[in-house]
Amino acid sequence: MIPEAQLRQLLKAEFERALLARQGKVFEEYDVDEDCLQEATEEFLQDPEKYPKVKRSVERVQKLYENVSGEPVTTTTSSEKGTANSSKGAIVSQDKLLQAASKYFDALTEAMREIVEKFKAQGSNLNDMSVAQQIHMQFAAVANDVGEDALSQLDMNLDDFRCGIEAYSTSPDVARTLAMLQMKQQQELLSMGVPMM
């Protein structure tokens, strides 16, 4: 067993290595360099209403990095500084929150199931640490989108979901339901043979 801090460092290093490799291909394919991309991104982020897809893409990459590395991403552009904390989600009813939590956990479990089945079909040994890292890296890459898609069926987003959990953090019903959903998910992941990290 690898200590969590060391595992996070391994995942972060592998993620950054893969990101840099892909980044070089993208720069070459679109004939741009890092400075050009940085300037264009900052320019688009200055008008997020006009370019919502750019803002959303930047936020998704930041969330993905946070999930993989366990480190918060600091916003650096002036336009992001003004909006980083202003996108708080709406408070939802407790019933809607519990319904959303069920959909959210089910969607994440299903996403992991698909990844594991793909690795099993390739004949991969799930107990091999490098395979386990690949499985968790692939899951981290899709988790935000999968969760967001599941919540969107209830006209919610991740911010709404997080705000709802915070708002009902003292509710015994919410705490019990979330604990049960997490235990159910852990049991399903173990039955799939998912290596725990």
C-alpha positions in Angstrom: 0.0 0.0 0.0 1.3 3.5 -0.9 0.6 6.3 1.5 -2.0 8.7 0.1 0.3 11.7 -0.1 2.9 9.7 -2.1 0.1 8.4 -4.4 -1.2 11.9 -5.0 2.3 12.9 -6.0 2.5 10.0 -8.4 -0.9 10.8 -9.9 0.0 14.4 -10.2 3.3 13.7 -11.9 1.7 11.2 -14.3 -1.1 13.7 -15.1 1.3 16.5 -15.7 3.5 14.3 -17.9 0.4 13.2 -20.0 -0.8 16.8 -20.2 2.5 18.1 -21.4 2.7 15.4 -24.0 -0.8 16.2 -25.3 -0.1 19.9 -25.1 2.8 19.7 -27.5 0.7 17.8 -30.0 -2.1 20.4 -29.8 0.4 23.3 -30.2 1.8 21.6 -33.3 -1.6 20.7 -34.7 -3.0 24.2 -34.4 0.3 26.0 -35.0 0.2 28.0 -31.7 2.5 28.3 -28.8 1.9 28.5 -25.0 2.1 32.3 -24.9 -0.4 32.6 -27.7 -2.9 30.2 -26.1 -2.5 32.0 -22.7 -3.2 35.4 -24.2 -6.2 34.1 -26.1 -7.6 32.4 -23.1 -7.2 35.5 -20.9 -8.9 37.6 -23.6 -11.9 35.2 -23.8 -12.2 35.1 -20.0 -12.5 38.8 -19.8 -16.0 38.4 -21.4 -17.3 35.2 -20.0 -20.9 35.9 -21.0 -19.8 36.1 -24.7 -17.6 33.1 -24.4 -19.2 30.7 -21.9 -17.6 27.6 -23.4 -14.1 28.9 -22.8 -14.9 29.8 -19.1 -16.5 26.3 -18.6 -13.5 24.6 -20.3 -11.0 26.4 -18.1 -13.1 25.6 -15.0 -13.3 21.9 -15.9 -9.5 21.6 -16.5 -9.0 23.3 -13.1 -11.4 20.9 -11.4 -9.8 17.9 -13.0 -6.4 19.1 -11.8 -7.7 19.6 -8.3 -9.3 16.1 -8.3 -6.0 14.5 -9.5 -3.6 16.5 -7.4 -5.6 17.2 -4.4 -4.4 20.8 -4.6 -6.6 23.9 -5.1 -6.1 25.8 -8.3 -5.4 29.5 -7.8 -7.0 31.8 -10.4 -4.6 34.2 -11.9 -6.5 36.2 -14.6 -8.1 39.5 -13.6 -11.4 38.5 -15.0 -11.5 35.2 -13.0 -10.7 37.1 -9.8 -13.9 38.9 -10.1 -16.0 35.8 -10.7 -14.3 33.0 -8.9 -16.4 33.3 -5.8 -19.5 34.7 -7.3 -20.8 31.5 -8.9 -22.2 30.0 -5.8 -24.9 27.5 -6.5 -28.5 27.8 -5.5 -29.9 26.2 -2.3 -32.1 23.3 -3.3 -34.7 21.5 -1.2 -33.6 18.6 1.0 -35.6 16.1 -1.0 -34.2 17.3 -4.3 -30.7 17.2 -2.8 -31.1 13.5 -1.8 -32.5 12.7 -5.2 -29.5 14.4 -6.8 -27.1 12.6 -4.6 -28.5 9.2 -5.6 -28.3 10.1 -9.3 -24.8 11.5 -8.8 -23.4 8.5 -7.0 -25.1 6.1 -9.5 -23.6 8.0 -12.4 -20.1 8.0 -11.0 -20.3 4.2 -10.1 -21.5 3.5 -13.7 -18.6 5.5 -15.1 -16.1 3.5 -13.1 -17.8 0.3 -14.1 -17.3 1.2 -17.8 -13.7 2.0 -17.2 -13.0 -1.2 -15.3 -14.8 -3.4 -17.9 -12.6 -1.8 -20.6 -9.5 -2.7 -18.6 -10.8 -6.2 -17.9 -11.6 -6.7 -21.6 -8.0 -5.8 -22.4 -6.8 -8.5 -19.9 -5.3 -6.0 -17.5 -4.5 -7.1 -14.0 -6.5 -4.7 -11.7 -4.2 -5.4 -8.8 -1.2 -4.0 -10.7 -0.4 -0.6 -9.2 0.2 1.0 -12.7 -3.2 -0.3 -13.9 -4.8 1.0 -10.7 -3.3 4.4 -11.4 -4.5 4.4 -15.0 -8.1 3.4 -13.9 -8.2 6.2 -11.3 -6.7 8.7 -13.8 -9.3 7.9 -16.4 -12.0 8.1 -13.8 -10.7 11.5 -12.6 -10.8 12.7 -16.2 -14.5 12.0 -16.6 -15.9 12.3 -13.1 -16.8 16.0 -13.2 -18.5 15.7 -16.6 -20.4 12.5 -15.6 -21.5 14.1 -12.3 -22.5 17.3 -14.0 -24.5 15.4 -16.6 -26.3 13.4 -13.9 -27.2 16.6 -11.9 -28.3 18.4 -15.1 -31.2 15.9 -15.3 -32.5 17.6 -12.2 -31.7 21.2 -13.4 -28.7 21.3 -11.1 -25.0 21.8 -11.4 -22.1 20.9 -9.2 -22.1 24.2 -7.4 -25.8 23.7 -6.5 -25.1 20.2 -5.3 -22.1 21.3 -3.1 -24.1 24.3 -1.7 -27.0 21.9 -0.9 -24.7 19.6 1.0 -23.3 22.5 2.9 -26.7 23.9 3.7 -28.0 20.6 5.0 -24.7 19.5 6.7 -26.4 19.4 10.1 -29.4 17.3 8.9 -29.2 13.7 10.2 -31.3 12.5 7.2 -28.8 14.0 4.7 -25.8 12.7 6.6 -27.3 9.2 6.8 -28.3 9.1 3.2 -24.9 10.3 1.9 -23.1 7.8 4.1 -25.4 5.0 2.8 -24.8 6.1 -0.8 -21.0 6.2 -0.2 -21.0 2.7 1.4 -23.2 1.3 -1.4 -20.8 2.8 -4.0 -17.7 1.4 -2.2 -19.3 -2.1 -2.1 -20.1 -1.9 -5.8 -16.6 -0.8 -6.6 -15.1 -3.6 -4.5 -17.3 -6.1 -6.2 -16.1 -4.9 -9.6 -12.5 -5.4 -8.4 -11.7 -1.7 -8.4 -8.4 -1.3 -6.5 -8.8 1.2 -3.7 -6.3 4.1 -3.7 
